[in-house]
């Protein structure tokens, strides 16, 4: 099953409290298409963030509403105000629509040119220039092209290409050609590198050229055509014990990795499939319960405490230095494309223990929170099935 893996990484300009770069992405309801926008507000800080947010939100709404991407870009150009002093728009942008058939439509205004990578090398993207008299000389670039399995499309803000500006090595900035060469090196070393890994590597390298102090907002976004990686998460006992066998058998689904979250859930699966459960003594942590091991499961954890800790990491982007069940679960989420939550709706007596923290979330509410975070912040396809 083909899948378009999307991810991004951003670092705000040194000394600023918010980024002037905004990346937004949305999948079609059937998962067959992806729309993405990277907007770069003029300057940096709050004013740039507002301009980029307005541009990005407007662009995403247009292209996901089946408005022709060229028409959508024209409406945005008409709406973008000009800076009265510099006579340039308050935001630049890259708009992209890609589908599973490999059709890609691209609009660029002011941002560095997107790169189409195949086999580690950059392929030429034929572009057409669009302009109208009322745009006061401003021009957009428009392109349509075909992508294939394992292709990547990389686009960024000028904080990447201008990294190192004024240094002896890069007096005019890192530049698009050097970025393409770096991407080729990384993909040659690791052909299966996912978007969640490649985008941060680009941003990290740009930061190195800036001596670790970003002189501008730095953003890189990556789309990767690849075979779907499916992760299923079994959590909670089924409402009826008569469904225990059916529920446990989901662990045997071919072509998927499985995670079991919850001691009662693990006991049900082990009992129904005749697979012993062994507690692991690795990665002990005073804040997150220890993990276990079971044949056929990539990870076995405690339930709501671990899920809640993983959700907190997904939301904040902060990961503790020590490895535990929650960090491992987070990594599995980020390196999967389709995530299926198999949620038992039976009442677990452990959740009524008065000694447990008051803020412990009810399982179903927690799963919906994870779904929202994985879809909106990490661009995953998420399904929930109740038992």
Protein Blocks (a to p, Z undefined) as FASTA:
>chain_A
ZZddddddddddehiabdfbdcdddddfkopaccddddddehedjllmmmmmmmmmmmmm
mmmnopafklmmmmmmmmpccdfklopafbdcddddddfkopacdddehiacddddeehi
acdddddddddfklnopacddddddddehiacddddfklmmgoihiaklmnonbjmlmmm
mmmmmmmmmmmlcfklmmmmmmmmmmmmnnopafbdcddddddddddddddddedjafbl
klmmmmmmmmmpghiacddedjklmmmmmmmnopacdddfehiafkbccddddehiabdc
dfklmmmmmmmmmmnopacfbdcfklmmmmmmmmpfbdcddddfbdcfklmpmkbcfklc
cfklmmmmmmmmmmmmnopacddddZZ
